[in-house]
Amino acid sequence: MVAEARRRAAEGHDVVRLDIGEPDLPTPAHIVEAGVAALRAGATRYVAPAGIPPLRAAIADVQRTRGVAATAEQVVVTSGAKPMLLYALLALVQRGDEVLVPDPGYPGYAAAARIAGARVRHYPLARDGAQFRLDVDALRAAVRERTRVLVLNTPQNPTGCVLDDHERLAIAELAEERDLWVVSDEIYDGLRYDDRAASSVAALPGMAARTVVVDGFSKTYAMTGWRLGYGVMPSSLVPAVTALVNESTTCAPAFVQHAGLAALTGPQDDAIAMRELFRARRDALVAGLRGVAGVRAEAPDGAFYVFADVAGLLRAGETCVALADRLLREHDVACIPGAAYGRRGEGMLRLAFTTSEERIREAVTRIRAGGQEGTKRGQEIR
Ligand SMILES: Cc1ncc(COP(=O)(O)O)c(C=O)c1O
């Protein structure tokens, strides 16, 4: 869908892009300047595979403010969060082990688990209207003898849901009881719209010893193209993960790490302003979608996606994949079909509010047009 949207836009179509999960905003200037200054100062060589010491220390500091007791030595810096997910699974699973991933959920988890030689089992999120939440009983029921790793994502892509304290406690209990590792992808933590303090499952008693926190700079600091992420893990895992970095990319580029250091230690005003801009866009998109007959949408607590129930827009026999395709080809609005995130995403569309409010309003107008047409033709077909 992303490639097709890009192709149509390149052909000159006025495509409204709600498909892509990256901020449309520039990286804050002081971060860019730090990267450029580092280049000029000669940060152009290999550095230690686990990352430059000041960045590892700054990451550990940030984790401690979130209640995760971590030292710099427990941090491994990678070229984005995505490789860290893969490295964590490669380090943790043996062929035939099972990895639990959410449905709906980010497709990268299942892909990484399969590359690591694991079997993938999906745990369904519970659905209430257009809102999804962790279903602790369903998660518990999904654990098998060979289950080794539970992948969590909070705030979640694509649903925007954020784990609450009760859910985190239940996960910790389960992980302890069934001796599971937890890979906790917290890449959207800087994009939470609730007022609750950030809290990782790794902050709960005993959990730091069985959790790899995965995070990065792409979303919070609009740094997708810089490729910078990290994992925070028990010391016992650090050598294996560091070896994987060493044997794949050698290290994340030094000047990029200096930019990341500026992001964490410099002023947070730009990151906060971006989050508030996303909040306003979220509200505009949800308000717009609620005015479209056949669509149900809830405001997500985090990330920058509305996962909307569009079952009411589908023609007879139409899937959400076909609807997304029709909206792109006939109305030039690009969104991702919910089925791309798992079976429980059928009937949904993921709409990224990573474009201006004006474009969001335009997208809603186009979706409404597509919906009316779908309903009309659906009735004709019926
Ligand atoms: C849930 C989730 N985790 C990880 C990533 C990858 O992030 P990065 O750009 O740091 O590799 C994404 C990117 O879309 C994501 O949505």
The ligand as an SDF file (V2000), in Angstrom:
LIG
                    3D

 16 16  0  0  0  0  0  0  0  0999 V2000
    5.7620   -0.7100   16.8960 C   0  0  0  0  0  0  0  0  0  0  0  0
    6.9900   -0.3580   16.1490 C   0  0  0  0  0  0  0  0  0  0  0  0
    8.1680   -0.8160   16.5700 N   0  0  0  0  0  0  0  0  0  0  0  0
    9.3100   -0.5390   15.9160 C   0  0  0  0  0  0  0  0  0  0  0  0
    9.3100    0.2450   14.7880 C   0  0  0  0  0  0  0  0  0  0  0  0
   10.6200    0.5110   14.0770 C   0  0  0  0  0  0  0  0  0  0  0  0
   11.1900    1.7010   14.4700 O   0  0  0  0  0  0  0  0  0  0  0  0
   12.6350    2.1750   13.9700 P   0  0  0  0  0  0  0  0  0  0  0  0
   12.4220    3.2420   12.9640 O   0  0  0  0  0  0  0  0  0  0  0  0
   13.3280    2.6800   15.1940 O   0  0  0  0  0  0  0  0  0  0  0  0
   13.3510    0.9840   13.4090 O   0  0  0  0  0  0  0  0  0  0  0  0
    8.1030    0.7600   14.3080 C   0  0  0  0  0  0  0  0  0  0  0  0
    8.0690    1.5750   13.0740 C   0  0  0  0  0  0  0  0  0  0  0  0
    7.0600    1.7940   12.4650 O   0  0  0  0  0  0  0  0  0  0  0  0
    6.9160    0.4520   15.0100 C   0  0  0  0  0  0  0  0  0  0  0  0
    5.7260    0.9250   14.6060 O   0  0  0  0  0  0  0  0  0  0  0  0
  1  2  1  0
  2  3  1  0
  2 15  2  0
  3  4  2  0
  4  5  1  0
  5  6  1  0
  5 12  2  0
  6  7  1  0
  7  8  1  0
  8  9  2  0
  8 10  1  0
  8 11  1  0
 12 13  1  0
 12 15  1  0
 13 14  2  0
 15 16  1  0
M  END
$$$$
